[in-house]
């Protein structure tokens, strides 16, 4: 009986570990996607600031502005530019 209980405990532990990994995989995917979008947003802002620096108009790059530009894309950069103007 001791071996049977050990095997059941081992199986239960494996199941709990699998369940935890499944539950945590969804939030990690969301965090990863936000991180990738923030990097893309920062690149778009760098390009905008490069060409905007020629005419004297730049948008400060911060984590918030990078996320806005990354999530919303070009409309996000336009929104940030409008916020910077006003």
PLY file of the C-alpha trace (Angstrom):
ply
format ascii 1.0
element vertex 86
property float x
property float y
property float z
element edge 85
property int vertex1
property int vertex2
end_header
0.00 0.00 0.00
2.88 2.41 0.69
4.04 2.21 -2.93
0.54 2.85 -4.24
0.18 5.97 -2.10
3.60 7.18 -3.25
2.63 6.72 -6.89
-0.68 8.53 -6.36
1.09 11.39 -4.57
3.63 11.59 -7.41
0.84 11.63 -10.02
-1.05 14.30 -8.07
2.12 16.41 -7.84
2.73 16.12 -11.58
-0.90 17.10 -12.25
-0.68 20.15 -9.97
2.59 21.21 -11.62
1.02 20.83 -15.08
-2.03 22.84 -13.96
0.12 25.65 -12.58
2.12 25.82 -15.80
-1.08 25.98 -17.86
-2.52 28.75 -15.69
0.67 30.82 -15.81
1.26 30.42 -19.54
-1.59 32.74 -20.52
-0.43 35.74 -18.44
3.17 35.22 -19.60
2.01 35.34 -23.22
0.26 38.64 -22.56
3.31 40.10 -20.80
5.58 38.91 -23.64
3.30 40.48 -26.25
3.25 43.79 -24.37
7.04 43.73 -24.10
7.46 43.09 -27.84
4.93 45.83 -28.64
6.79 48.24 -26.34
10.05 47.58 -28.20
8.33 48.12 -31.55
6.78 51.32 -30.18
10.15 52.55 -28.99
11.62 51.95 -32.46
8.74 53.84 -34.08
9.27 56.68 -31.60
13.01 56.72 -32.35
12.29 57.02 -36.06
9.72 59.75 -35.38
12.17 61.61 -33.13
14.92 61.31 -35.72
12.84 62.96 -38.42
11.05 65.22 -35.94
14.39 66.44 -34.60
15.08 67.97 -37.99
12.12 70.32 -37.53
12.51 70.58 -33.76
9.62 68.37 -32.61
10.29 65.26 -30.54
8.35 62.97 -28.22
10.12 61.83 -25.04
10.55 58.05 -24.96
9.35 56.46 -21.74
7.91 53.04 -20.97
4.39 54.47 -21.14
4.90 56.21 -24.47
6.58 53.09 -25.89
3.62 50.93 -24.81
1.11 53.40 -26.25
2.98 53.48 -29.55
3.45 49.71 -29.51
-0.15 48.84 -28.75
-1.83 51.48 -30.89
0.81 51.72 -33.63
0.89 54.84 -35.79
-2.35 56.23 -34.27
-0.65 55.92 -30.89
2.30 57.99 -32.11
-0.14 60.59 -33.46
-1.94 60.67 -30.10
1.40 61.13 -28.29
2.33 63.93 -30.69
-0.99 65.66 -30.04
-0.51 65.32 -26.29
2.98 66.80 -26.63
1.61 69.74 -28.64
-1.09 70.53 -26.11
0 1
1 2
2 3
3 4
4 5
5 6
6 7
7 8
8 9
9 10
10 11
11 12
12 13
13 14
14 15
15 16
16 17
17 18
18 19
19 20
20 21
21 22
22 23
23 24
24 25
25 26
26 27
27 28
28 29
29 30
30 31
31 32
32 33
33 34
34 35
35 36
36 37
37 38
38 39
39 40
40 41
41 42
42 43
43 44
44 45
45 46
46 47
47 48
48 49
49 50
50 51
51 52
52 53
53 54
54 55
55 56
56 57
57 58
58 59
59 60
60 61
61 62
62 63
63 64
64 65
65 66
66 67
67 68
68 69
69 70
70 71
71 72
72 73
73 74
74 75
75 76
76 77
77 78
78 79
79 80
80 81
81 82
82 83
83 84
84 85
